[in-house]
Amino acid sequence: MTQKIPPSNSENKAPTLIGWVALILLSIIWGSSYILIKKGLQAYSPVQVACLRLGITALVFTPLLFTRKVYVHFKRWKTLFLVGAIGSLLPAFLFPAAQTKISSGAAGILSSLTPLLTFVVGIIAFQQKTTAAKVFGVILGILGASYLMHLENTVNFEGFQYGFLIVIACLGYAVSTNLIKKSLSDIPSLAISAISFALVGWIALIILVSFTDFTTVLVAHEKGLTSLGYIATLAISSTALASVVYFKLIKETSALFAASVSYLTPVIAVSWGLLDGEVLSILHILGMALILAGIYLSKD
């Protein structure tokens, strides 16, 4: 029988210094993930990048599955699988697919929709309270994202459609964030990460080995090994390490505060994009400003 989870009192808890440090660290780590995905795509397909990212993360967490603390919480594997599938598996496939058509900087900017969608999901599915100002903030952010996708569409006629893949990925993050806060707040962060990634990561490894030409690309492609290094860095830092910090942040503060890592993430992503030769116009900055203004208005 599933243990009943007591109501969490951390939703209204003011963030501590450690919370702010964790938020900044996550911003740097996640802001760098889009350029790492871009470099991984130099040799591998979007499916291979996703499978490698999830698979390497699962390998990192697998040793923890044999500890007593994690084993006890494995009883709630259905909810943990849902968190892994919606919050990790889905975005891992959607972001590389989107970045075959849009820049890493634009991907990073669009990812800042996460806190807005976290708020929307919280209202619809978890009965969170709202105000007119917060609703206006959501509308403003969505307008900014739509404008940004329109800009990408002028460069690439598929830019809007592929940008929408990132919106779906952000929706996955939003559902997962609220689910963790609502149903898994009593489980240690390491247990959430280890079990959820193990449940989806080993499936990804099977797909990688059985249904793709990964080994051929690794050996034959001139950037096979280099791209693998970028993806491994992505998996270990942006997925394994960051997920533990993020889940801890959700539990210690609030789901919306944790998701507000997206304030700084696009700045880091855009900076990496510029260093890599991507073009950023004042219109892109305007789109990002609209999204960040929406986040500000809709925050706790």
Summary of the structure (lengths in Angstrom):
residues: 300
radius of gyration: 18.6
end to end distance: 34.6
largest distance: 56.8
contacts: 1118
relative contact order: 0.23
helix: 82%
strand: 0%
